[in-house]
Amino acid sequence: MPIMTGEDNKKHYRLLNCNEASKHHFERAANKLKISRQIRSWLKIPFREITVHLPVIMDDGSLKIFEGYRVQHNNARGPHKGGIRYHPEVSIDHVRGLASWMTWKTALLNLPLGGAKGGVVCDAKNMSEGELERMTRKYTQAISADIGPYQDIPAPDVNTDENVMAWMMDEYSKLSGFNPAVVTGKPVELGGSPGRLDATGRGVAIIVEQWAGDCGCELSETTAVIQGFGNVGYFAAHHLNKLGCRVIAVSDTGAAALNEDGLDLDRLLRHKEETGSVSGCPGVTSMESEEIFDIECDFLIPAALENAITKDNVGKIKARAIFEAANGPTCPLVEPELTEKGITVVPDILTNSGGVVVSYFEWVQNLQQFTWSEEQVDTELYRKMKNAFRRVVDKSEQEHVSLRIAAYMLAIEKVASAARTRGAY
């Protein structure tokens, strides 16, 4: 779908799902690269799609059938890699888009991996730990023939964590022998990497730091607003604070919390863990969750789900730059309006790639059967993120395109080149 602006855009506007958004960005970058239709069709279509049905005994003794998916998008540059999402709105088309984003993300960061994604349609927040474990083990059994250290390496995503990865690793090991390299994001005592827990949020802060440096901006004089206060949002805020940036507001699904002097993040986190929301924390002004987009700041960081920035709130945004810590948080059809307002958008496949970078480090450590120090992990993460940022900025300036299109161009070039060299099509 082409981008439309002005009154035409308002008449025809609709939200694009993950798959549509990914293809939208892909086509714009492919046009700049003048890639043939034949190669485009091959690069867009997933290598494999798996749908499974998981019979799980619930705590009340009833049997519930969950539907799950695994989409392996492209492996021209290495084994498939991507997270597992537990969410009521997961769908096969949703997972297709997320899998393709992983292909471009791993290529952009120059990791020898391809893209994949998985998910189970469920309300994980209202399931017990026992129910989640039984469902995870069933899901692992169902896809076990199509994952493995040299085939497809799952990781955590929305509503999954190191415990889910531990269950997946254990279930896979029962079937194929002990092999911690089958998943990443595991507990450290089971072969997880130091620094993996906060890697995505740390990567976001690194990209903000690089952008601010390019603009001659002192981080100690800047403010940030973060939509989403889960793992990524909290650690992005934490690392930005350490760099001197003042985080003045965060939100969760139910509320937003504002303090113009800067939030006490640890106190806010404890309050959320105790009450389930950032609302009502002492020392903050509580607001509606959607009001987070009304707050004037230097950096707006959407760190929740897709399509957070839409026609309903794009006109309210008063930020110098948007750093996409979530996957696909900006609806493509409103991005031109941000450009017109002079707001830079630093794309998701760059900004939130710290997680997959350290997942790659974890996979390497597992294969080597050797553990790196956290200092080494952090040093290598910084180097990877900084170099990727520089490549994207340079490409943007050379081609006179947005940072997003520059990032896609770099990624697509790498995947297409690998596929041609291998004779994959």
Summary of the structure (lengths in Angstrom):
residues: 425
radius of gyration: 20.7
end to end distance: 26.4
largest distance: 61.9
contacts: 1549
relative contact order: 0.14
helix: 51%
strand: 17%
